[in-house]
């Protein structure tokens, strides 16, 4: 049995989802995986949320239990023992703590970077506002939604379900290796989004190739309430003898 490396609560996840050309993402696809699509569409998502009650190997780490994260991710699948595992690949993950970048980049082969971050939640009885900010090159970027109404379950077969329900992570390790790890959580409920605002310097943060698709209107924007999560220890997939 694979041990649990990290537990936390992921709270109030803003997900802004963009249609992208598969050729843009292909260089980032880890060996052994392939792009996962929904109704023939390929997506990248800008996601902001809060890590809370974080524990590593069951232990709370001082000053690292509650922090923001903003990431840019896309979707892949991996064929294993006759079934498809659906997972995410991160182009970039931004957190405010440098120690987190050292651990995640070293153990999982991820692409974490540390930047100043902050968040704002305004949770009224009828309307809510959630905002995540990160500062790069002296400029504050932000991702914000306004929600209204009761939480709703994910609809079977919907775009939102496709985006939210990828329960594996994959990262390239070396030229031919891939790290795989499982993320365990229940299906999330969504708050209906009635407005959103995105200010992201995609060219500076992710490279010129992402500037155009991330400047377009998102295909969808939603807020997942989140839940407790468990991140399993990563393991390397050996895809051939020379990996």
WORA-V662609 format. One record per pair of residues at least 12 apart in sequence whose C-alpha atoms are under 7 Angstrom apart, sorted by sequence separation. I is the first residue (numbers start at 1). J is the second residue. If there is no record, write none. Layout:
BEGIN
i & j
I & J
I & J
END
This chain:
BEGIN
i & j
53 & 65
54 & 66
75 & 87
76 & 88
101 & 113
119 & 131
120 & 132
131 & 143
132 & 144
169 & 181
202 & 214
52 & 65
53 & 66
75 & 88
76 & 89
101 & 114
119 & 132
131 & 144
168 & 181
169 & 182
52 & 66
74 & 88
75 & 89
118 & 132
119 & 133
130 & 144
131 & 145
168 & 182
51 & 66
52 & 67
73 & 88
74 & 89
118 & 133
130 & 145
167 & 182
168 & 183
51 & 67
73 & 89
74 & 90
98 & 114
117 & 133
118 & 134
129 & 145
130 & 146
167 & 183
50 & 67
51 & 68
73 & 90
97 & 114
117 & 134
129 & 146
167 & 184
50 & 68
72 & 90
73 & 91
93 & 111
94 & 112
95 & 113
96 & 114
116 & 134
117 & 135
128 & 146
129 & 147
49 & 68
50 & 69
71 & 90
72 & 91
92 & 111
93 & 112
94 & 113
95 & 114
96 & 115
115 & 134
116 & 135
128 & 147
22 & 42
49 & 69
72 & 92
91 & 111
92 & 112
93 & 113
94 & 114
95 & 115
96 & 116
115 & 135
127 & 147
128 & 148
21 & 42
48 & 69
49 & 70
71 & 92
72 & 93
90 & 111
94 & 115
96 & 117
115 & 136
127 & 148
19 & 41
20 & 42
48 & 70
71 & 93
126 & 148
19 & 42
20 & 43
47 & 70
48 & 71
70 & 93
71 & 94
126 & 149
19 & 43
20 & 44
47 & 71
69 & 93
70 & 94
18 & 43
19 & 44
46 & 71
47 & 72
69 & 94
70 & 95
17 & 43
18 & 44
46 & 72
69 & 95
17 & 44
18 & 45
45 & 72
46 & 73
68 & 95
17 & 45
44 & 72
45 & 73
68 & 96
16 & 45
17 & 46
44 & 73
45 & 74
67 & 96
193 & 222
15 & 45
16 & 46
44 & 74
192 & 222
193 & 223
15 & 46
16 & 47
43 & 74
15 & 47
190 & 222
191 & 223
14 & 47
15 & 48
190 & 223
191 & 224
13 & 47
14 & 48
154 & 188
190 & 224
13 & 48
14 & 49
153 & 188
154 & 189
189 & 224
190 & 225
13 & 49
153 & 189
154 & 190
188 & 224
189 & 225
12 & 49
152 & 189
153 & 190
188 & 225
11 & 49
12 & 50
151 & 189
152 & 190
188 & 226
10 & 49
11 & 50
36 & 75
151 & 190
152 & 191
10 & 50
11 & 51
35 & 75
36 & 76
151 & 191
10 & 51
35 & 76
36 & 77
150 & 191
9 & 51
10 & 52
34 & 76
35 & 77
149 & 191
185 & 227
8 & 51
9 & 52
33 & 76
34 & 77
148 & 191
149 & 192
185 & 228
8 & 52
9 & 53
33 & 77
34 & 78
147 & 191
148 & 192
185 & 229
8 & 53
33 & 78
147 & 192
148 & 193
184 & 229
185 & 230
8 & 54
32 & 78
147 & 193
148 & 194
183 & 229
184 & 230
7 & 54
8 & 55
146 & 193
147 & 194
183 & 230
184 & 231
7 & 55
145 & 193
146 & 194
183 & 231
6 & 55
7 & 56
68 & 117
146 & 195
182 & 231
183 & 232
6 & 56
68 & 118
145 & 195
146 & 196
182 & 232
5 & 56
6 & 57
145 & 196
181 & 232
5 & 57
144 & 196
145 & 197
181 & 233
4 & 57
144 & 197
181 & 234
143 & 197
144 & 198
180 & 234
181 & 235
143 & 198
179 & 234
180 & 235
142 & 198
143 & 199
179 & 235
180 & 236
142 & 199
179 & 236
180 & 237
141 & 199
142 & 200
178 & 236
179 & 237
141 & 200
177 & 236
178 & 237
141 & 201
177 & 237
110 & 171
177 & 238
109 & 171
177 & 239
108 & 171
109 & 172
109 & 173
177 & 243
176 & 243
108 & 179
88 & 166
87 & 166
86 & 166
87 & 167
88 & 168
89 & 169
86 & 167
87 & 168
88 & 169
89 & 170
86 & 168
87 & 169
88 & 170
89 & 171
85 & 168
87 & 170
48 & 132
48 & 143
38 & 162
108 & 234
30 & 170
30 & 171
31 & 172
30 & 172
31 & 176
31 & 177
31 & 178
30 & 178
20 & 213
18 & 213
18 & 214
18 & 218
19 & 219
17 & 218
18 & 219
16 & 218
17 & 219
17 & 220
16 & 220
17 & 221
16 & 221
15 & 221
16 & 222
15 & 222
32 & 239
14 & 222
15 & 223
14 & 223
13 & 223
14 & 224
12 & 223
13 & 224
12 & 224
13 & 225
12 & 225
13 & 226
11 & 225
12 & 226
11 & 226
10 & 226
11 & 227
10 & 227
9 & 227
10 & 228
9 & 228
10 & 229
8 & 228
9 & 229
8 & 229
7 & 229
8 & 230
7 & 230
6 & 230
7 & 231
6 & 231
4 & 230
5 & 231
6 & 232
4 & 231
5 & 232
4 & 232
5 & 233
3 & 232
4 & 233
2 & 232
3 & 233
2 & 233
END
